[in-house]
Amino acid sequence: ELENQLTTKSKTLDELKQSLASNGSAEQTPEAQSLRIAELCEMKDSIVNQVAQLKGSMQSILEQWRAYDEIYAEVSLMTTRYLYCIDQCKPSGEEASLEALKKQVKTLQ
């Protein structure tokens, strides 16, 4: 969106340059107008550079968030699996006899 706005402002600035070059202005001297237009062009270029830097930073942050989301999903799945395994390993109300433990090992296998 910022890039689109900057493109529009650049076109407006170019139109202003052409208009002042052909018409001039009674309020300011041509030199003053040229200086003001040059200042505006410098400001626009500076903003374009800042937007480019911001865009790069935002892309980097977006990539980091994607990596975080993938890792979070993986950890969440592993945690769920571990909780299930822990739940399966609990003795089932029976006394921890050799037969109960053998049955539990067979179930886990």
C-alpha atoms as one frame of an Amber mdcrd trajectory, in Angstrom:
protein
   0.000   0.000   0.000   2.831   2.373   0.887   4.575   1.560  -2.365   1.405
   2.363  -4.314   1.021   5.669  -2.488   4.653   6.530  -3.183   4.174   5.773
  -6.874   1.159   8.074  -6.954   3.048  10.842  -5.152   5.989  10.430  -7.529
   3.674  10.913 -10.487   2.174  13.984  -8.838   5.657  15.366  -8.211   6.631
  14.783 -11.840   3.481  16.559 -12.982   4.326  19.461 -10.671   7.819  19.681
 -12.151   6.419  19.798 -15.661   3.766  22.315 -14.712   6.249  24.651 -13.038
   8.686  24.299 -15.895   6.090  25.359 -18.413   4.054  27.895 -16.420   6.275
  29.247 -13.679   4.814  31.030 -10.677   4.516  34.658  -9.708   4.889  33.859
  -5.986   8.327  32.228  -6.149  11.351  32.576  -8.340  12.148  29.660 -10.657
  15.280  28.974  -8.609  13.274  28.730  -5.372  10.781  26.436  -7.068  13.572
  24.234  -8.384  15.124  24.012  -4.928  11.787  23.111  -3.351  11.143  20.443
  -5.968  14.653  19.045  -5.438  13.960  18.878  -1.674  10.695  17.056  -2.315
  12.464  14.586  -4.610  15.104  13.906  -1.953  12.412  13.384   0.669  10.560
  11.005  -1.647  13.751   9.032  -2.363  14.460   8.797   1.349  10.963   7.482
   2.014  11.276   4.967  -0.826  14.495   3.656   0.760  12.889   3.462   4.189
   9.918   1.541   2.787  12.285  -0.897   1.051  14.137  -1.480   4.339  10.849
  -1.918   6.192   9.639  -4.390   3.589  12.821  -6.449   3.986  12.499  -6.431
   7.763   8.850  -7.432   7.604   9.627 -10.330   5.260  12.306 -11.551   7.647
   9.905 -11.333  10.591   7.222 -13.170   8.617   9.652 -16.003   7.835  10.579
 -16.236  11.519   6.897 -16.431  12.524   6.298 -19.186   9.949   9.220 -21.164
  11.376   7.853 -20.587  14.891   4.390 -21.815  13.868   5.843 -24.973  12.303
   7.983 -25.742  15.347   5.097 -24.977  17.720   2.829 -27.404  15.856   5.535
 -30.067  15.999   6.113 -29.578  19.738   2.386 -29.584  20.401   1.991 -32.897
  18.561   4.945 -34.420  20.418   3.528 -33.252  23.760   0.183 -34.831  22.956
   1.908 -38.103  22.047   3.938 -38.078  25.253   0.863 -37.390  27.360  -0.884
 -40.313  25.676   2.102 -42.582  26.340   2.282 -41.521  29.980  -1.434 -42.186
  30.326  -0.987 -45.651  28.802   1.897 -46.463  31.137  -0.113 -45.906  34.308
  -1.002 -49.113  36.106  -4.636 -49.903  35.633  -5.950 -50.029  39.171  -4.505
 -53.532  39.598  -1.647 -54.125  41.932   1.672 -53.912  40.116   2.054 -57.660
  39.779   4.351 -59.338  37.309   1.399 -60.462  35.205  -0.083 -56.931  35.096
   3.264 -55.500  34.051   3.677 -58.146  31.329   0.197 -57.365  30.053   1.004
 -53.650  30.011   4.274 -54.225  28.107   2.389 -56.319  25.556  -0.211 -53.557
  25.175   2.473 -50.928  24.660   4.253 -53.051  22.068
